[in-house]
Amino acid sequence: MQYREDRKGNKISILGYGCMRFSQKLGRIDLAKAEKEIMTAFRGGVNYFDTAYIYPGSEAALGKILEKNHIRDQVNIATKLPHYMMKKPGDMEKYFSEELKRLRTDHVDYYLMHMLTDVRTWERLKGLGIMDWLEEKKESGATRQVGFSYHGNSDAFCRLLDAYDWDFCQIQYNYMDEHSQAGRTGLHYAAKKGIPVIIMEPLRGGKLVNNLPPRARKLFSVYPERKSPAEWAFLWLWSQPEVTCVLSGMNSIEMVRENVAAASGAKPLSKRDRVLLKKVAQAINAKIKVPCTGCRYCMPCPQHVDIPGTFAAYNRKYTDGTFTALTEYAMCTLMRKDTTSASKCIQCGKCERHCPQGIAIRRELRNAVKGLEGIPYKTASRVMNLFMKY
């Protein structure tokens, strides 16, 4: 296993275990199966295990397995505060105490604000006293390092990085999302500030393995170096020194062994390898509707529309399916105090004057509204409006 250092010099395995996708048996986590997989990963050198309060049964399962095998102090637990569920100051302690009980431990090594959306949301938490609370937890050793996980555009991500002295952060990033969400811009900004970056969704929920179009599969199969699509995706990430750890939601022994082997023998991609992955990305994007590169020259929008984020989600509807597209669009536009929906566009045209691709942005935003802002999105919007009032 290869390791990279966090901000305090601790060694973190470049492969992390994402504990959201444990296998189920009769409606519950298959604990015996999960134990075999976790212990195989541990023996292979994995020392970073990521869970969250809202992953059903995950914290409790992880806690039981680590305690049973007496390895709690040999690994790092990362879990998350469900800040969106908090209404009053005492809620922070309430949820944290429950998490410690589930995890059967007296401390959390890496504690994240789960899906922190923007600076305004962070300001709300500060109003509830989170700064003093986090400081007390760090001083007592109950929380070793504090960070946040994020879905959204790079501009808001960079502002969040400046809002607090974070120890680390977690973003969605892969060779298909290089210029969407926090993207390469956010990754490099975090690195510039010396903030380690944990990567989630390196395989886009498995779609970069199981949902590849025939052209992409052929590109991999005829390439002289034979590696699995998953290994290519991991290597793309590990070749970037700004990446500290890549999470994988492993739920089979075979998957664990394959990923551990990849992490143990990982070498930087060659120029030719990078060309291969660009061709694969182009093959996946053959069905896209808008040729947006995510360069962000169109931003900022006077109405705060997330133009690149909208187009990324709209394109994903045709590459990954409607559900995935709507999920991403909702996370990028609704989960914040000020929505960034495409329907806020007033057709001023300012964006089009700066687009190097010559995209008819106003027209495509109207198409995106039709394709993404149907009844499910409007329902989610009403729910989020009520939620964000607190």
Secondary structure, 3 states (H helix, E strand, C coil): CCEEECCCCCEEECEEEECCCCCEECCEECHHHHHHHHHHHHHCCCCEEECCCCCCCHHHHHHHHHHHCCCHHHCEEEEEECHHHCCCCHHHHHHHHHHHHHHCCCCEEEEEECCCCCHHHHHHHHHCCHHHHHHHHHHHCCEEEEEEEECCCHHHHHHHHHCCCCCEEEEECCCCCCCCCCHHHHHHHHHHCCCCEEEECCCCCCHHHHCCCHHHHHHHHHCCCCCCHHHHHHHHHHCCCCEEEEEECCCCHHHHHHHHHHHHCCCCCCHHHHHHHHHHHHHHHHHCCCCCCCCCCCCCCCCCCCHHHHHHHHHHHHHCCHHHHHHHHHHHHCCCCCCCCHHHCCCCCCHHHHCCCCCCHHHHHHHHHHHHCCHHHHHHHHHHHHHCCC
